[in-house]
Structures are given as structure tokens and as C-alpha cells.
């Protein structure tokens, strides 16, 4: 009987939840060099009709390995199945190739474009069984501009463990972002095969001057090939180390030719507009959502400015909270700031939406450019349905309210009056119960801990110092006060404002980036604190109410 039930349950799941599969295809590295392996991953959410045939790939790639894994989950009654095919490929020649759609029965994967570069020579002519490489995307850039840092540890022998030291630089402030997990692949250098461990970072210098990237240290554990005398089942190993060379990068200040309000150094920046109705049709009283998206290649979302919309008479605009997202890829970060605004026309007629312009600095051409949405004329039509269904209201004002704004009173029936009586009685009872519980809880207040009191006092003192620097619009004093306040409020060792911006998030992060830009611009005295203290106090209030418990943890040297 139990076997029959199990079989019926299996058939039920198969027939109930077998839906068309959604298939994705992605490479863990793109571009790659010839004679370097990479993983091509196909993932299907749902059940596929048939097994895939990957033989079409063999014309341009050697298939070194192929594996398949599946996972099934049932969460709150929702069934989902995911199947993944992972292929380890080695390119046969350089060029740009299109990986075609792969058929999984009736379902197919999307096409994927791969760029295969010629064989990469060893950096600085390094050879041997173990060595390190350090590459940077540029040797000269502007303050707050993105630099892609690539660290490679290459080993010609099999290893059991490896480690790469953390980034170390001179005293220039940096904001650092990891570009995904460490990669592992194979390559060939001078006809010698190597196993490669690669780490990519995006760094954003916050000061001008010479940025020095200190050498990275790589460490591996290599088997000696002999067994231990005391433990014949344990193979003996030895530790080998390799060190990369140091690299220096020149960081220039904000050019005088840049006239924008917010410093935005990027390789590409776009401003895009979308409407909830396409084409948008406007009627009096009916909201339409306008979506503005700012996308920057080479900037994080916290660096992007707010999109200020000019007021338009006759149009009510209600902005929503902005959506911030960082799309991290192997070749850098694309920061996205998306703002949605509900536009409600209050009257009919034509309206002009003013143009929106965002000046930015093109790090590829070294010139200022402007991302722009041109002005637009919209025509709002009268809404007959809204006028026909308008509620009946009393137009007789109370003589006692002649000097106050008039509020229309909606005529009520006897049934609705009775309903409001009982609702009012229920709300009054709930209010009295809440008040009683509040009074009783006041009788059992606990005395605050001494450590909490001392911490609160220190934070208040730091806030006082920060408030003074903001009132004086002193950018340098504000930086020191912010770091002191941030160490206390987040209970973390902060070395620069970039670390604090990452912890705090928006809206404080954008204010910190503005402060950073002012500190290293030609005129730091023009910086103003604006609403920074208001944001600081809100964060402080939230943190003190939660009373976080300090944690004594040390970050490991090796990852």
C-alpha cells in the first residue's frame, strides 16, 4: 500500500508541476584567452522534454569535462526543480564565436556570444612551477574612477590548498568591490600547462596622487609524493610561495573643464525613460508611472545622483523610493539607479515636461558629456467617467467654520451611521487595552547596562562634534568626525569614508561621495552639509533603539 501511495504521489508531482522549462546559458568568464579553459553553464528551471546534445560545440571548443546536477525544493507548498549542466571547454582558436541555441526537447537555450583572445604572455616574463601575475585596467585615471585589478596564481603542479593575500596599498583611500568569487581554470604558457586561480577586484580611489598596489603573496600546499613514516595513509606536503610585482597608478583630480554638479567618471552613462502605458495616454485624475533609469558603466549605484524633477503646474508628481543595484561582471561594475514617479494630471490641456540632463566625465575619451532626456509635450484629456461617478456631498458650510478651509461632508444613511458607531466602540476598546498594557509595562522597567550607557554617551559626543563641522561646512573636519561616529555606531574599524558609505547605504552614501569629491576637488570650501545631520540622527536613532551587541571577530588573511 505504501509503495502504491509513493508511486501515485510521484505521478501527481510529475503531472501537476511539469511546466515548460526556462533555460539560461552563461560563461563564468568572458572574454577568455586561447588555451584557457572556462565553464559553460546551462540551467533549466522546470522539467525539460529531452536531454541536450552538446556536440555542436565541438567545432570551436574542446569539451574537457561535463557534469549534471539537479535540485528539488518545496517551500510553502510551492514545488520547484532546477537542473544544471556544466561543461568545461577549451577554445580551439581565437575570434568571436556565437554559441548556438541548444535544444532540450521542445525548449531551447539562448545564444551566447564568446570572445576568444590570442594566447596571453606571462607578465614580466615570469616562468616556473609557481608564479603570480598582477594586472590593472589602466595606469592613469581620475579620482573616484574605476580600476579593474586582476590577480592570478599559476601552478604547474597539483596542489591541495592555496591562498592569496588581501589587497594592500599606500595611504590613499579606496572603495573596494569583489567582482564575483575566485575563478579556477587551466591555461598554457610557453607550452607548459598551468592551473590558474584568479581574483578580480574593482577599486575606486578617493584621493589624487600616486596609488601603489603592493605585491600580492600567493601560497600553495604541494604534495611531495611520499608517505609519512608515522602515518602511511597521509602524504607529506610542503608549502611554496610566490610574490607578484608592485604597480603604481596615477590618480588625477577633477578636471576644470567639468562643470557638472556631481562628479561622475565612467566609461559609459545612459539616462532612460519609460512609461507604464506605451504610448502614454493621459486623463485627468488617472495616475501614470514614469520610470527614470540611470545606468553607469564604471560607477557603483551609491555614486549616482538623485534625479530631480522640476515641478509642472497642473501635474502632481509623487516619487517612490529609488531602486539601487550594482551589476558586477568580470569587466567591472554597472551601477543602476531607478526612480519611479506617479504622475497625476489635475486638469486637462497640454503640458511640457522639462528636459533632464546629467553631465558626466567619459574616462575613455577624457571629455565631459551629457546624458539627456529631451523635453516632452503631453496632452491630458478630460475624464468623463470620473466626473460622472463623483460622490454627492453637502455644500452647506458650518457657520462656525467660516474662517477655516471647507471640508465637504458626505451624506450618510442610517445603516452606515450604525456601522460607524460599532466600529468606533471596537477601536475605543482596543485603544484602552493598549493604554493599560503600556501603563503596566512602565512598572517593570529595567535599568540600562553600564556599557550601553557609556556607548550611548560616546556616540552623542561624536554626534556633537559632527554637528559642529556640518554647521561650519568644514569638509576636512567632517571627514574625521564621520569616521569617529561610524566606528562607534557600526562597531567596526573604519579606515576611510568608502567603508562607511558601504555600511550606511543610501541616503548617507551619496552624501559621503559628495563630501569625498569636495575633499579632492579644486574648491573644497564650496562643500555644504545640507541635510547630512538629519540623516545621521535618523540612523543613530535606529541603531540606539536596536542596541547591537559588539562582536569580536577577526577577518582571515587568506580566502
N, C-alpha and C positions, 0 to 999 in steps of 0.2 A: 504493500500500500504506500509506504514512504517513497519507494523508487518511482511509483507512478506519479505521485504528487510533485516530486522533484522534476520529472520529465515534463509534466504539464506546466509547471512554473517556468521552465526553460523555454518551452514553446511560446508561452504568454509574453515573456520578455522579448523574444525574437520578433514576434508579430506585432507587438504593441509599440516597441521602441525602435524598430528598424526604419530609419528615415534616410533620405538622401544625405550622403556624406559631404562635408565641406572640407576640401583638401587644400593645404598650403604647401609651398616649396620655398626653402631658403638655404643659403650657404652660410656657414659660420664665419667665413672670411671672403671678402670680395672687394678689391681685386686680389689675385694671388700671382706668384711668380711661377714660371715653368719649373718642373721638377720639385714643386712644393705640393704636398697633399692638403686636401680640405674636406670637410664633411658637408655632404648634401643631404638635407633632412626633408622628408615628406611626412606630413602629419594630417591624419584624417579624423575628424570629429563625427562619429556616427559609423555605421556599418557600410563597408564598400561591397560592390557587387562581385568583384573578382580580384585576384592577386595581380599586382602590377608587373609589367615587363620592362626592365631597365636596359635591355640590350641595345636600344637606340643610342645610349650614352657612350658606347664603346668606340664610336668613330672618332671622338675627340678626347676621350678620357680613358685611363686605365682604372678599372674597378678593383681596388686593393682589398676591400672588405665590405660586407653587407650584413646588417643585423636588423631585427624587427622586435618591437616590444608593444604590449597593449596594457591598458589600464581601464578599469570599470569603477565607477563611483555612483552611489545612490545617496543623495543629500536631500533631506526633507521630501522624500518620495520622488525626486527628480533623478532619472536614470541618464547617465552619460557614459559613452565609450570613446576612448581615444587610442588610435593606433599610429605608431611611428616607425618609419623605415629610415635607417641611417646608412648612407653609402660613403665609404672613404675613397675619394677619387684623386688621381694624379693626372694633370694635363699632359697631353702629348705634344702640343705646340702652342706658341704664343699667338695672341689675337683676341678678338671679341667674338664670343660664341653665344648662341641662344640655346639654352636647354629647353627642348620642346616639351609640350604637354604630354604627360604620362597617363595612359588610360588605366583606371581602376574599375574595370567593367564599364558601366554607363557613366560613371563620374570621372572627371579628368582634373589634373593639377594645372595650375597656371604656368605660363612660360617664365623663364628666368634668364636674365642677361648676365653673363660672366665675362670679366676682363682678365686675360692671362698675360702677364708681363714677361719680358725676357729674363733669363737667369740672373739672379741678384749676386753681385760680387761681395765678398766678405768686406765688412767695414774695416778700414785701415789695414787691409791685407792680412787680417788675423787668420791663423790656421791652427790645427792641433786637435786633440781629442775633446777639449773643452774650452770654450771661449765665450765672451759676452759682446753684444752689439748694442749701441745706443744711437737711435736716430731721432731727429726732430724735424717737424714740417717746415720750419723756417729758422733762419739765423738772425732775423731782424723783423720786429713787428712794433705795434703800438700798445700803449698801456691798456689793460683790460681786453686785449685781443687774444684769440685762442691759439695755443700752440699744442700740436699733437706730438706726444712723446711715446716712442716705441722702444721697449727693452726686450732683448732676446737673449736667451741662454741656449747655446748649441752644444750638444754632446754627441760624440761619435760612438760612445759605448753605452750599453744598457745600464740604467740607473734605477734604484728602488725609491729614492726620495730626492726632492730638490727644494730649493728655497731661493727667493730673490729679495734682496733688501729693499727697504722703503725709499721713497724719493727724498733726497737731501739737497738743499740749495743754500746759497748765501742768504743774507738778511732781507732780501726782497720779499714782500708779502705776496702770497699766491692763493688763488682758489683752485682746488684740485678736484677733478671728477674722474672716476674709473669708467672706462669705455668697455663695459661688459666684463665677463670672467676671463681668467687667463686661458690662452689658447695653447693647444698641443698639436703639433703636426710634424711631418717629415719634409726634409729638403735635401738637396745635393749641392755641395760646394767643392769645386775643383775635383769632380768625380768621386767625392767622399760623401756617403750618406750621413745625415745628421738627424737627430731628434731635437725639435725646437720647442722651447717653452717661451711664449710671447705674452707680454703685458702691455696694454695701451692706456695712456692717461691723456686727458685734456687739462691743460693748465692755463690759468688766466692771471698774468702778472698784474698786481695792483699798484706798482711803482715804476717810475722811469729809472734808467740806469742799465748796468750790465748784470744780467741774470746768469749765474753759474750753476749748472747742473752737475752735482758732484758724482763721482764714479759709482755705479751700481755694483754690488757684490753678489755673485751667484755661488751657491753651494750645492753639491750633489753627493749622494752616497752611492759608491760604486762597489760592486761585488768583486772580490779578489779571485774567485773561482775555486777556493779551497775551503774545506770544512773546518770548524773549530775542533781542537783536540779534546776539549772538555765536553762539547756538545756536538756530536757528529751530524745532527739534523739541522744545525744552524750554520749558515755560510758566513764567512768572515767578510767584512766590508771595510772600506776606508773612505775618508772624507776628502773631496777635491774642491778647490775654489778657483773662481775666475773673477776678474775685475774689468769693467768697461773703462773707457776714457771719459774725461770730463768734457762738457760742452758749454760754451758761453753764447748767450743770445743778447742782442742789443734791444732795449725797450725804449721807444721814443714816446714823447709826450703828445698831448692832444694838439694837432696842427692848428695854427692860427686861421687857416682858411676854412675850418669847420665852424659853422655859425648856428648849428642846431642847439636845442635846449638840453637834450640828453645825448651823451656820448655813446655811439653805437658802432663799434668797429666789427664788421662782419664781411664774409666773402660774398654773401647774397642776402637780401632782405626783401620781403614781399608783404604788401598790405592787401587783403582780400575782403570783399563784401559779399554777403549772401542774405537773401530774404526768405522767410518761411513760406511765402506764396511766390511762385515764379511763373509768369510775371506777377509782380506785386499789384494787388488791387485794393485800393484804399477806400474805406467808408467811414463816415463819422461814427465814433464810439467803438469801432471794432479794432482790437489790437493786432498788430503785425510785428513779428520778431525780426529785428535786424541784427545780423551776426557779423562782427568785425574780427578778423584773424590777422595777427602779426606774426610772421614766420621769419626767423633769422638763422642763417647757417653760420655757426661760429660764435653764438651767444647762448647763454642759459636763459630760461624764461624769467628768472628773477632780475635780469638786466634790462628787460624790455619795459618801456614806459607805459603809463596809463593812456588809454585812448580817450581824450577829452572831446566830447561832442558839443558844439555850440548850440545854444538854445534857439528854438524857432517858434515864433509867436503862432499860436493856434495848434501846435503839436505838443503833446505831453510825452516825455521820454523817461522810461523807468529802467535804469541799468541793473543787471543782475551781477552777482559776484563773478569776477573773472576766473576763467579756467586756465591754469598754468601747467605746462607739460614740457618735459625735456626728452627728445627723441635721440637716444645715444646709439651711434653707429661706429663702425670701425674707423671711419674717416672724420669723426668729430661729432659735435652736438648741434642739433637743430632745436632752438628754443621756440616755443609756441605760446602766445598769449591770445586767448579768445574771449571776447566780451559780447554778451547778448543784451540787446536793448529792446524793450517793448515800446513800440511807437503807437500812440493812440491819438488820432485826429479829433480835435474838439469842434471843428467846423469844416464846412465844405470849401472847395476852391483849390487853386494851385499853390504849392509851397516849394521853396527852394531849400534843399539840404546842402549846406556849405561843404566845400571840399575839405578833405582831411589829408594833411601832409606830415610825413615823418622823415626828417633828414637823418642820413646815416653815412658812415665812412666805409668805402669799399677798400678792403685790405688787399685786394688783388691789383686794382688799378692805382691805389693811393690817391683817390679823389672822393669828394663828397657827392653823394647822390640823394635823391628824394623819392621815397615811396609815396604814392599818391592815389587817392580815390577822388575823382573829379566831382564837382558839384552836380546835383541831380534835381530835376524838377518832377514833383509828383502831383497828381491831381486827385483830390479827395471828393468822392461823390456823397450826396445826402443819403442817409439810411432811412428809407421809408418804413421798414419793419420795426426799427427801434422807436420811431415816433408813434406808430400805430399801437404798440403794446405798452406805452408809458403808463405807470400806475396813477390812479386817481388820488389826489391829495387835497387836503383842506387848505384854502388860500386865505382864511381869516386869521390874521395875526393876533396874538395876545396883547392887549393894551399895555401890560406891564413890561413887555419886551420891545417897545418901540425903539429903544436905544441900542439893541443888540442885533446881530445878524439873524435874519429869519431862518428858521428850520422848519420845513414842511412836516405836517403831522399826518400820517397815513390813517384813513378811517378804518376802525376795527369792528368786527362783528362780535356778537355775544359769545360765540364759541371760542374765538381767538382770545377774548378777554379772560375767559375761564382758564384757557390753557396757560396764558401768561401768569395767572395767579398761582397755579400749581408749580410751574417752573420756578417762579420766584421763591416759593416756600422751600423747594428742594435745594436751590442754591444757598438760601439763608441757613438752612440746617447744615450743609456742607461747610459753610464759612465758619459757623460757630464751633463745629467739631475741630476744624483746623486751628482755630484760635486757642481752644482748650489744650490740644496737643502741644502747641508752641509754648503755652504757659507752663505746662508740666515739664517739658524738656529743659526749660530755663532753670528748674530747680536742681538739675543734676549736671551742671557744667563742670568740665574737668579743667584743672589748672594746666596751662600750656607748659610744655617741656622747656627746660632752660636752654637747650641747644637751639630749639625753634625760635626762642626769643632773641638769642644772640644773632642768629642768622637774619631774622627779620630786621633787627637794628642795623646790621651791616648793609643790607640791601637798601634800607631807607637812606643811609648816609651816602651810598653810591648814587642813588637817585637824586639826592640834593646836589651833589657835585655835577651830575649830568645836566640837571635843570639849569644850573648856573651857566654852563658852557653853551647850552642851547639859547638861553636868553641873550647871551653876548654874541651869538652866531660865530663862535670860535671853533673852527673846524678841527684844529690840531688838539685842542683841549677836549673836544667832544669825542675824538677817537679814543684817547686814553680812558676817559670816563666810561665810554661804551664798553670797552674791553673789561674794565674792572666790574661793571654792572653785570655783563654777560657771564663772567666766570662765577659770580655768586648766584645768579638766577637759574643758570643751567647746570651748575656744579660740574663744570668741565674746564680743562686747561685750554684757553684760547690764546693763540699767538698772533692772530690777525683778524681784521674785520670780515674777511671772506668766510672764515669758520663761523663767526657769529651770524652772518647772513644765512648760511645753510641751516643752522639750528633754528633761527627765528622764523624763517619763511616770510611770506607776504603778510601784511603790507610793509613790515620793517625792512625786509631785504632790499626793496627798491630804494628806500631812503638811505640805507647803508651804501649802496652802489653809487648813489648821487654824491654822498659825502666823500667816498673814495675818489671819484672823478674830480671833485673840487680840490682835494688834497694835493693831487699831482697835476693840476692844470696850471695855466699861467696866472690865474687870478683866484687863489683860494679864498681871498677875503670876500668874494661875492656870494659865498655859500650862506644860505639861511636855513634854520632848523625847521621852519614851518610847523607841521603837526607831529613832529617826531616824539615829543614828550607825551602827547596824548596816546600814541601807540605804545610807548614804553610803559606808561601807567596801566594800560589795559592788560598787557602781557604780565606785568608784575602782579596785578590783582588776581589774575587767573592762576598764576604759579603759586602765590602765597596761600590761596584757598585750597589748592591741591596738596600743599606741603610735601614735596617729593623727598624720598629717603635717599641720602647720599650713597653712592656706590663706589667702592674702592676696587677698580678694575684696571688692569694694565693691558695695553694692546700688544699683541705678539710682534716680534721683529720680522718673522717670516710668515708668509701666507701659504 
